[in-house]
Amino acid sequence: MSQINSISMPSLLKEIDLNRRLLSQEDTGILVQTRPRHRRQQDIRRQQNQNINKPANDVLHWLKQFADDYWKLKNPDESPEVKMEESEDRNGDAKEESANEKNDGAKEVKEKNQSPIRFVIRDINSDLETPGSAAQNTQTLVFVASNLCDPGNYLHFVFDEMARNEKKRKTRAPYRAMPVIGLCLVKHKQIEQLAMSMLENIIKEDPLRFSIQFFGGFRYCENMTQMEAAAIVRNCIWSLNPSCTQCLKYQDIAFTIDVVKPFFCIGYLYDFIKLGRYTTQGLRNGYDLSGEGYDSEDDISDDPTLDEEEEKKRKIRIKRKRNAEKAKLEKIENGNSKENALDEIEDEDTHASNGLDGEENEEGNDAEEEKNTD
């Protein structure tokens, strides 16, 4: 169980097993794809034998360096005391990191991480990790489990700090990242249940512009395609609020999905375009404001299977069709109102004529009565 025993668990954190190595459905955290590296085979063997410069260590160090600032932001009045077990944990991590720094000729720097936020690497079964495979030689997926209740909010903080501070943009291994709010097996019903449990806290009455982003693992998935998984998530969104629209350029929130065998992963990201699509390379010039704006066709969901020109033509056709239907309805309404007005006029004429006939009849009756009296 969790080693954070001396601290009362705030709503920001949850229980986590720091000793378990294998990834399970109980885990939430951050999935990180490392930079593609083209290395010689002898360098790869040397790395495996000496256990140095592993991308996982770089990823762990990258995430930990923001933990203290994030904790202070969320708990400005607290100064948590860390238990001895935790400090021993940090010393072990610091030794691994110091080995990396010595190898690079850098000065040894002790890691802060005085907050109760914890990260631990989980072993994953992925085709990218098959020993001797070409994929393993170029890039690696690293799953970092955390005791954070909302890893998406933490990841937003990390990339926002990197965008604002040029000195924090320098990273070695991390290339892009996605938060993992939940895991399940790659089965339709389980994906639907997992998506609904997450979306119920996000999708409210106000309509959102959303996109669905793929992390890349679906090419190794045999049970389901990207489009099938996206359709499940999209239908869950629309079941909660049919007014939400799928937009590729201007969006309020991006839902990220991926497959890390045998699990399906789902998360969400705010400011997806602004924060360089959550890639370290995308933040080299700071914030990307190209996604800030409003599309005149934001009420029409995008079709991700079409290119930009085909998408424009499709939206123009839909817009023309909607305008034609609207004009037709207005014409019908106007026609009905005219018919109603004519009917009212006819009714008034009828009542008026009936009134005149009644007066004439009354005059005739009076004349007959006078005649009879005489």
C-alpha positions in Angstrom: 0.0 0.0 0.0 1.0 3.6 0.0 4.0 4.7 1.9 2.6 8.2 2.6 1.4 7.4 6.1 2.4 10.4 8.1 0.4 12.8 5.9 -3.4 13.0 5.9 -4.4 12.4 2.3 -5.9 15.6 0.8 -8.4 15.5 -2.1 -5.5 16.2 -4.4 -3.9 12.8 -3.7 -5.0 9.1 -3.5 -3.5 5.8 -2.3 -0.8 4.2 -4.5 1.3 1.1 -4.3 4.9 2.1 -4.7 6.3 -1.4 -4.7 4.3 -3.0 -7.5 6.1 -3.0 -10.8 3.5 -4.3 -13.3 0.9 -2.0 -14.8 -2.7 -2.7 -13.7 -6.2 -1.3 -14.2 -6.0 0.4 -10.8 -3.2 2.8 -12.1 -3.6 6.3 -13.2 -0.8 8.6 -14.2 1.1 9.9 -17.3 2.0 8.1 -20.5 5.2 9.5 -22.1 6.6 8.8 -25.5 10.4 9.4 -25.6 12.3 11.1 -28.5 13.2 8.8 -31.5 16.8 7.9 -31.2 18.9 6.3 -34.0 21.8 4.6 -32.2 24.3 2.1 -33.1 23.7 -1.5 -32.0 26.8 -1.5 -29.8 25.7 1.6 -28.0 22.3 0.0 -27.3 24.0 -3.2 -25.8 26.3 -1.0 -23.7 23.3 0.9 -22.4 21.4 -2.3 -21.5 24.5 -3.8 -19.8 25.4 -0.7 -17.8 21.8 0.3 -17.1 22.5 4.0 -17.7 20.8 6.8 -19.6 17.5 4.9 -19.7 14.7 7.1 -21.1 12.5 6.1 -18.1 14.9 7.8 -15.7 14.9 11.0 -17.7 11.1 10.9 -17.8 10.9 10.4 -14.0 13.3 13.3 -13.3 11.4 15.5 -15.7 8.1 15.0 -14.0 9.5 15.2 -10.5 11.1 18.6 -11.0 7.7 20.3 -11.1 6.1 18.5 -8.1 7.2 21.1 -5.4 5.9 24.1 -7.4 2.6 22.3 -8.2 2.1 21.4 -4.5 2.8 24.9 -3.4 0.3 26.3 -5.9 -2.4 23.9 -4.8 -1.6 24.2 -1.1 -0.1 27.6 -0.4 -0.5 27.4 3.4 0.9 23.9 3.9 4.5 22.8 4.4 4.2 19.0 4.5 6.6 16.9 6.5 8.0 13.9 4.6 8.4 10.6 6.3 11.8 8.8 6.5 10.6 6.0 4.1 9.9 8.7 1.5 13.3 10.3 1.9 15.0 6.9 1.4 12.9 6.6 -1.7 14.2 9.9 -3.0 17.8 9.0 -2.1 17.5 5.9 -4.3 16.1 7.9 -7.2 18.8 10.6 -6.6 21.5 7.9 -7.0 20.2 6.8 -10.4 19.9 10.4 -11.5 23.4 11.3 -10.3 24.8 8.4 -12.4 23.2 9.9 -15.5 24.6 13.3 -14.6 28.1 12.0 -14.0 28.0 10.3 -17.4 27.2 13.6 -19.1 29.9 15.4 -17.2 27.4 17.5 -15.3 27.5 18.5 -11.6 25.7 16.3 -9.2 22.4 18.0 -8.1 20.2 16.7 -5.4 16.5 16.6 -6.2 14.1 18.6 -4.1 10.7 16.9 -4.3 9.7 17.6 -0.7 6.0 17.4 -1.6 4.0 14.2 -1.0 3.4 13.8 -4.8 4.8 10.4 -5.9 5.7 8.9 -9.2 6.7 5.4 -10.0 7.5 3.6 -13.3 5.2 0.7 -14.2 6.3 -2.1 -16.5 4.2 -2.3 -19.6 3.8 -5.0 -22.3 4.1 -3.3 -25.6 5.4 -4.2 -29.1 7.6 -1.1 -28.8 9.4 -2.8 -25.9 10.1 -6.2 -27.6 13.8 -6.9 -27.1 15.8 -6.5 -30.3 12.9 -4.9 -32.2 13.5 -2.0 -34.5 10.9 0.0 -32.6 12.8 -0.5 -29.3 15.9 1.0 -30.9 14.2 4.3 -31.8 11.6 5.1 -29.2 10.0 3.9 -25.9 6.7 4.3 -24.1 7.0 5.0 -20.4 4.1 4.7 -18.0 4.5 6.8 -14.9 1.9 5.9 -12.2 1.1 8.7 -9.7 -0.9 9.3 -6.5 -2.4 12.4 -8.1 -6.2 12.2 -8.5 -6.0 14.4 -11.6 -2.8 13.8 -13.6 -4.3 15.8 -16.4 -4.2 19.0 -14.3 -0.6 18.3 -13.3 0.5 17.7 -16.9 -1.2 21.0 -17.9 0.8 22.7 -15.2 4.1 21.1 -16.4 3.6 22.2 -20.0 2.3 25.6 -19.0 5.5 26.2 -16.9 7.6 25.0 -19.9 5.8 27.4 -22.2 6.3 30.4 -19.9 9.9 29.7 -18.8 12.4 29.1 -21.6 14.9 27.5 -19.1 12.4 24.7 -18.2 11.9 23.7 -21.9 15.1 21.7 -22.0 14.4 18.0 -21.9 16.4 14.9 -23.0 14.1 11.9 -23.4 10.5 13.2 -23.1 8.9 13.9 -26.5 5.1 14.0 -25.8 2.8 13.0 -23.0 -0.8 12.3 -22.2 -2.6 11.9 -18.8 -4.2 8.5 -18.1 -7.4 9.0 -16.1 -8.4 5.4 -16.3 -7.4 2.0 -17.8 -9.6 -0.9 -19.0 -9.4 -3.9 -21.4 -9.9 -3.2 -25.1 -13.6 -4.2 -25.1 -16.5 -2.1 -26.2 -18.5 -2.2 -23.0 -15.6 -1.6 -20.7 -14.4 1.4 -22.8 -17.9 2.8 -22.7 -18.1 2.5 -18.9 -14.7 4.0 -18.4 -15.4 6.9 -20.8 -18.7 7.7 -19.1 -17.2 7.7 -15.6 -14.7 10.3 -16.7 -17.0 12.4 -19.0 -19.7 12.8 -16.4 -17.3 15.1 -14.4 -16.4 17.1 -17.5 -19.4 17.4 -19.9 -22.0 19.8 -18.4 -25.0 21.7 -19.8 -22.8 24.2 -21.7 -21.7 22.8 -25.1 -18.0 22.1 -25.6 -15.9 22.1 -28.7 -13.8 18.9 -28.4 -11.3 16.8 -30.4 -10.2 13.2 -30.0 -6.4 12.7 -30.2 -4.6 9.4 -30.8 -1.3 8.7 -29.1 -0.2 6.1 -31.6 -0.6 2.7 -29.9 -3.6 1.6 -32.0 -1.4 0.3 -34.8 -0.4 -2.5 -32.4 -4.0 -3.2 -31.4 -5.8 -6.2 -33.0 -9.2 -5.9 -31.2 -10.2 -2.4 -32.3 -9.3 0.3 -34.7 -8.7 4.0 -33.9 -12.0 5.0 -35.6 -14.0 2.5 -33.6 -12.6 3.6 -30.3 -13.1 7.3 -31.3 -16.7 6.6 -32.2 -17.4 5.0 -28.7 -16.0 8.1 -26.9 -17.8 10.5 -29.3 -21.1 8.8 -28.7 -20.6 8.9 -25.0 -20.0 12.7 -25.2 -23.1 13.3 -27.3 -25.2 11.1 -25.0 -24.4 13.5 -22.2 -24.7 16.7 -24.3 -25.8 16.5 -27.9 -24.8 20.1 -28.5 -21.1 19.4 -28.2 -19.2 19.6 -31.5 -16.1 17.9 -32.7 -13.6 20.5 -33.9 -10.0 19.9 -35.0 -8.7 23.5 -35.0 -10.6 25.5 -32.4 -11.3 23.3 -29.4 -12.0 23.7 -25.7 -10.8 20.3 -24.7 -9.0 17.3 -26.3 -9.7 13.7 -25.3 -6.7 11.5 -25.7 -6.9 7.7 -26.2 -4.3 5.0 -26.7 -3.7 1.3 -26.3 -0.9 0.0 -24.1 -1.4 -3.8 -24.4 -3.6 -5.1 -23.0 -5.1 -1.9 -21.7 -7.1 1.0 -23.3 -6.0 4.4 -21.9 -8.1 7.6 -21.8 -7.4 11.1 -20.6 -8.2 14.8 -21.4 -6.1 17.9 -22.1 -7.0 21.6 -22.0 -5.2 24.2 -24.2 -4.1 21.4 -26.5 -3.0 23.7 -29.4 -1.8 26.5 -27.1 0.6 24.1 -25.3 2.2 22.7 -28.5 0.0 19.6 -28.6 1.7 18.5 -25.4 5.0 17.9 -27.2 8.3 19.2 -25.8 9.3 20.2 -29.3 6.1 22.1 -29.9 7.0 24.4 -27.0 10.3 25.5 -28.4 8.8 29.0 -29.2 6.5 29.2 -26.2 2.7 29.3 -26.5 1.0 28.5 -29.8 -1.9 30.9 -30.2 -3.0 29.6 -33.6 -5.8 27.6 -32.0 -7.3 30.7 -30.2 -10.4 31.8 -32.1 -13.8 31.0 -33.3 -14.8 29.0 -36.4 -18.0 30.1 -38.2 -18.9 26.4 -38.6 -18.2 25.5 -34.9 -21.8 24.2 -34.7 -20.9 21.6 -37.3 -18.8 18.7 -36.1 -15.5 18.1 -38.0 -14.9 14.9 -40.0 -11.3 13.8 -39.1 -11.2 11.4 -42.1 -11.3 14.3 -44.6 -8.5 16.6 -45.6 -8.8 20.4 -45.1 -10.3 21.2 -48.6 -12.8 18.3 -48.5 -13.8 19.3 -45.0 -14.5 22.9 -46.1 -16.6 21.7 -49.0 -18.6 19.4 -46.8 -19.3 22.1 -44.2 -20.4 24.5 -47.0 -22.8 21.9 -48.3 -24.2 21.3 -44.8 -24.5 25.1 -44.3 -26.3 25.6 -47.6 -28.7 22.7 -46.8 -29.4 24.2 -43.4 -30.0 27.7 -44.8 -32.4 26.2 -47.5 -34.3 24.2 -44.8 -34.5 27.3 -42.7 -35.8 29.5 -45.6 -38.4 26.8 -46.4 -39.6 26.7 -42.8 -39.9 30.5 -42.7 -41.8 30.4 -46.0 -44.2 27.8 -44.6 -44.6 29.8 -41.4 -45.3 33.0 -43.3 -47.7 31.1 -45.6 -49.6 29.8 -42.6 -49.8 33.2 -41.0 -51.2 34.7 -44.2 -53.8 31.9 -44.4 -54.7 32.5 -40.8 -55.1 36.2 -41.5 -57.4 35.5 -44.5 -59.5 33.1 -42.4 -59.9 35.7 -39.7 -61.0 38.3 -42.3 -63.5 35.9 -43.8 -64.9 35.1 -40.3 -65.3 38.8 -39.6 -67.1 39.3 -42.9 -69.4 36.4 -42.1 -70.2 37.8 -38.7 -70.9 41.2 -40.2 -73.2 39.8 -42.9 -75.0 37.8 -40.3 -75.5 40.9 -38.2 -76.9 42.8 -41.2 -79.4 40.0 -42.0 -80.5 40.0 -38.4 -81.2 43.8 -38.4 -83.2 43.5 -41.6 -85.2 40.7 -40.2 -85.9 42.7 -37.0 -87.0 45.7 -39.2 -89.4 43.5 -41.2 -90.9 42.1 -38.0 -91.5 45.6 -36.6 -93.3 46.7 -39.9 -95.6 43.7 -39.8 -96.5 44.4 -36.2 -97.3 48.0 -37.0 -99.5 46.9 -39.9 -101.3 44.4 -37.7 -102.0 47.1 -35.1 -103.5 49.5 -37.6 
